Amino acid sequence: MKYYPMFNLFDDFFTGNTTSDVMKTDIVEKDGNYEMSMELPGVKKEDIQMELKDGYLKVTATYGSNTEDKDEKGRVVRKERVSGSYSR
């Protein structure tokens, strides 16, 4: 499992990370059209929504993970749940 520190609430609070830091976006003009690419680490394709309204494109990404670590006897020694969303 990969660890994405930008999803840590405390890291974001203390380092000042914002949605634009996480949802890094590039927009280029290509053949008279615009092409957008956005970095959304840890987000599944099906968890990305886009809405075009009044000339504005809104991108929302939701994420979530459940982690469970067990000892050699099968007892849970750590269980974490992370979820949230970003919108730009």
Secondary structure, 3 states (H helix, E strand, C coil): CCCCHHHCHHHHHHHCCCHHHHCCEEEEEECCEEEEEECCCCCCHHHEEEEEECCEEEEEEEEEEEEEEECCCCCEEEEEEEEEEEEC
